[in-house]
């Protein structure tokens, strides 16, 4: 891991993300890029071009001033920090920042169970999860210490989740974290019997190119619960996990509205950090 991106609106919530990112950066010897997007909305039809330009420059100057205080923190000592102010013209601007700075991880914060806080003007944490090309770590509370000793990787163990599994393995290895895998077997139409689960896991690890398929199957905890989300939370609590890793389909538009996103729901309601990986 070389570069961690922290989007900020200079709020206390975004400082929670900055603290967590700083702890990870020190542990991983990584750099930080802190970005603020200015320009609340696209140019108003009621404003002249000169007015919009003047307003944009005002917000840029204000952001630069806010950065002085925001980044003047003792926990950033000995960490390379680069601040960026971007004019927001659409969500793709964040992915441009990710690409230009070779970012490998985005760290953001949310309000917790009360829902996502609007962190970026014209965007939010939920959209970052849905659209980001790199993993997104969602922080809920102030990070006092770097504690990511036990992580839960949860998946439906379908073929399309194989790459997310491989990415998760890399992160667990890099973070020197114990990887605990769980398959939540929900009641209702999605319930699987033991034979079906055994075949599903065998196919998954075989197609993932793993040598120790039998051992990895045994390492997956099968947790029965009424809902997948509840199963993930209960299992994580049972093993006292420090964070949850979950693949996301990154659905957009009508597909997202109709099907929703389990990963976004988990990130929105979990009380511990959640790392989402795009499928």
C-alpha positions in Angstrom: 0.0 0.0 0.0 1.5 3.3 -1.1 -1.1 6.0 -1.0 -4.3 6.4 1.0 -7.0 8.9 -0.1 -9.1 10.8 2.5 -11.9 12.9 1.1 -12.8 15.7 3.6 -15.4 18.4 4.2 -13.3 19.5 7.3 -16.0 18.1 9.7 -15.3 16.1 12.8 -16.5 13.0 11.0 -13.9 13.4 8.2 -11.3 14.0 10.9 -12.2 10.6 12.3 -11.3 9.2 8.9 -8.1 11.2 8.8 -7.0 9.8 12.2 -7.7 6.2 11.0 -5.9 6.8 7.8 -2.9 8.2 9.6 -2.7 5.1 11.8 -2.9 2.8 8.8 -0.3 4.9 6.9 2.2 4.7 9.8 1.7 0.9 10.0 2.0 0.5 6.3 4.5 3.2 5.6 2.1 4.8 3.2 1.4 8.4 2.0 -1.8 10.4 2.5 -3.7 12.4 0.0 -6.4 14.6 1.5 -8.9 16.0 -1.0 -11.6 18.6 -0.7 -14.1 19.1 -3.6 -15.5 22.6 -4.1 -18.5 23.7 -6.1 -21.7 22.8 -4.5 -23.6 22.3 -7.8 -23.1 22.7 -11.5 -23.1 26.3 -12.7 -26.5 27.9 -12.0 -28.3 29.2 -15.0 -29.2 32.3 -13.1 -25.6 33.2 -12.5 -23.2 34.7 -15.0 -20.0 32.9 -15.9 -18.0 35.6 -14.0 -20.1 35.1 -10.9 -19.5 31.3 -11.0 -15.8 31.7 -11.5 -15.5 34.2 -8.6 -17.5 31.9 -6.4 -15.3 28.9 -7.2 -12.1 30.8 -6.4 -13.7 31.9 -3.1 -14.4 28.3 -2.1 -10.9 27.2 -3.2 -9.2 29.9 -1.1 -11.5 29.0 1.8 -10.6 25.3 1.5 -6.8 26.2 1.4 -7.3 28.1 4.6 -9.3 25.3 6.2 -6.5 22.8 5.3 -4.0 24.7 7.4 -5.9 24.0 10.6 -7.3 20.6 9.5 -3.8 19.1 8.8 -2.1 20.7 11.8 -2.4 17.6 13.9 0.3 15.8 16.0 -0.8 12.3 14.7 0.2 13.4 11.1 3.9 13.8 12.2 6.3 11.9 10.0 3.6 11.1 7.5 3.8 12.5 4.0 0.6 14.4 3.4 -0.5 16.0 0.1 -3.5 18.2 0.1 -5.7 18.7 -3.0 -8.5 21.0 -3.8 -10.6 20.1 -6.8 -13.5 21.8 -8.5 -16.4 19.3 -8.4 -17.8 18.7 -11.8 -19.2 15.2 -11.2 -18.3 12.2 -9.2 -15.8 11.0 -11.8 -13.5 13.7 -10.3 -12.8 11.4 -7.3 -11.7 8.5 -9.5 -9.5 11.0 -11.4 -7.8 11.8 -8.1 -7.5 8.1 -7.4 -5.9 7.4 -10.8 -3.6 10.5 -10.8 -2.2 9.7 -7.3 -2.1 5.9 -7.7 -4.4 5.5 -4.6 -4.8 2.0 -3.3 -7.3 2.7 -0.5 -10.0 5.3 0.3 -10.8 6.0 3.9 -14.0 7.8 4.8 -16.3 8.3 7.7 -20.0 8.2 8.2 -22.4 9.2 11.0 -23.1 5.5 11.8 -26.6 4.1 12.1 -28.2 7.4 11.5 -27.3 7.2 7.9 -24.6 8.6 5.5 -23.5 12.1 6.0 -23.0 14.3 2.9 -19.2 14.3 2.9 -18.5 15.6 -0.6 -20.5 18.3 -2.2 -22.6 16.5 -4.8 -21.6 13.1 -3.6 -21.4 11.1 -0.3 -19.8 8.0 1.2 -22.5 5.7 -0.3 -21.6 6.9 -3.8 -17.9 6.4 -3.1 -18.6 2.8 -2.1 -20.7 2.3 -5.2 -18.3 3.9 -7.8 -14.8 3.8 -6.4 -12.3 1.7 -8.4 -10.3 0.9 -5.3 -11.4 -0.5 -1.9 -13.1 1.9 0.5 -12.8 1.7 4.3 -15.7 3.2 6.1 -14.9 4.4 9.7 -17.7 5.0 12.2 -15.9 6.2 15.4 -12.8 8.1 16.3 -9.8 5.9 15.9 -7.8 5.8 19.1 -5.4 3.1 18.2 -4.5 1.0 15.2 -6.4 -2.2 15.9 -7.1 -4.5 13.0 -6.1 -7.8 14.4 -9.1 -9.8 13.3 -11.1 -9.2 10.2 -14.2 -10.9 8.8 -14.4 -11.7 5.1 -18.0 -12.3 4.1 -19.2 -13.3 0.7 -21.8 -15.3 -1.2 -18.8 -17.3 -2.5 -20.0 -17.0 -6.1 -17.6 -17.1 -9.0 -17.9 -13.3 -9.5 -16.6 -12.8 -5.9 -13.3 -14.6 -6.6 -11.3 -11.5 -7.4 -12.6 -9.7 -4.4 -11.5 -12.7 -2.3 -8.0 -12.5 -3.8 -7.9 -8.8 -3.1 -9.0 -9.3 0.4 -6.3 -11.9 1.0 -3.7 -9.4 -0.1 -5.0 -6.8 2.3 -5.1 -9.2 5.2 -1.6 -10.2 4.5 -0.4 -6.7 4.1 -2.1 -5.6 7.3 -0.9 -8.7 9.1 -4.4 -9.4 10.1 -6.2 -12.7 10.9 -8.7 -13.4 8.1 -11.9 -15.1 9.3 -14.3 -16.2 6.6 -18.0 -16.6 7.0 -20.9 -17.6 4.8 -24.2 -16.5 6.2 -27.0 -19.1 5.4 -30.2 -17.1 5.6 -33.6 -18.6 6.2 -36.1 -18.5 3.4 -35.6 -19.0 -0.3 -31.8 -18.5 -0.2 -31.2 -21.2 2.4 -28.7 -23.9 1.3 -28.4 -27.4 2.8 -25.0 -28.8 3.8 -24.4 -30.6 0.5 -25.1 -27.4 -1.5 -22.8 -25.3 0.7 -20.0 -27.9 0.4 -20.3 -27.9 -3.4 -20.4 -24.1 -3.5 -17.2 -23.7 -1.4 -15.4 -26.4 -3.3 -16.2 -24.8 -6.6 -15.2 -21.3 -5.3 -11.8 -22.2 -4.0 -11.0 -24.5 -6.9 -11.8 -21.8 -9.4 -9.8 -19.4 -7.3 -6.8 -21.6 -7.9 -6.2 -22.5 -4.3 -4.2 -25.7 -3.5 -5.7 -26.4 -0.1 -9.3 -26.5 -1.1 -10.4 -28.8 1.7 -8.6 -26.8 4.4 -10.1 -23.5 3.1 -13.6 -25.0 3.1 -13.1 -26.0 6.7 -11.9 -22.5 7.5 -15.2 -21.0 6.4 -17.7 -20.6 9.2 -21.3 -21.3 8.1 -23.6 -19.0 10.2 -27.3 -19.5 10.1 -29.5 -16.4 10.6 -32.8 -14.9 9.5 -31.0 -12.2 7.4 -27.5 -12.0 5.9 -26.8 -8.6 7.4 -27.8 -9.8 10.9 -25.7 -12.9 10.4 -22.6 -10.8 9.5 -23.0 -8.6 12.5 -23.7 -11.4 15.0 -20.7 -13.4 13.7 -18.5 -10.4 13.9 -19.6 -9.7 17.5 -19.1 -13.4 18.4 -15.5 -13.4 17.4 -14.9 -9.7 18.5 -13.8 -8.7 15.0 -12.1 -5.4 14.4 -13.5 -4.9 10.9 -15.6 -6.4 8.1 -14.6 -7.0 4.5 -17.4 -7.3 2.0 -17.5 -7.4 -1.9 -19.8 -4.9 -3.6 -21.5 -5.1 -7.0 -21.2 -1.3 -7.3 -24.7 -1.2 -8.8 -25.8 2.0 -10.4 -29.1 3.5 -11.4 -32.2 1.4 -11.7 -30.4 -1.8 -10.8 -29.3 -0.3 -7.5 -32.8 1.0 -6.7 -34.4 -2.4 -7.4 -31.9 -4.7 -5.8 -30.2 -2.4 -3.3 -26.7 -3.2 -2.0 -25.9 -5.3 1.0 -22.4 -3.9 1.2 -23.7 -0.3 1.4 -26.3 -1.4 4.1 -23.5 -3.1 6.1 -21.2 -0.1 5.8 -24.1 2.2 6.8 -25.2 0.3 9.9 -22.0 -1.4 11.2 -20.5 -0.1 14.3 -17.0 -1.3 13.3 -15.0 -0.4 10.2 -16.1 -1.9 6.9 -13.9 -2.4 3.9 -15.8 -2.7 0.6 -14.2 -4.4 -2.5 -15.7 -3.9 -5.9 -16.6 -7.0 -7.8 
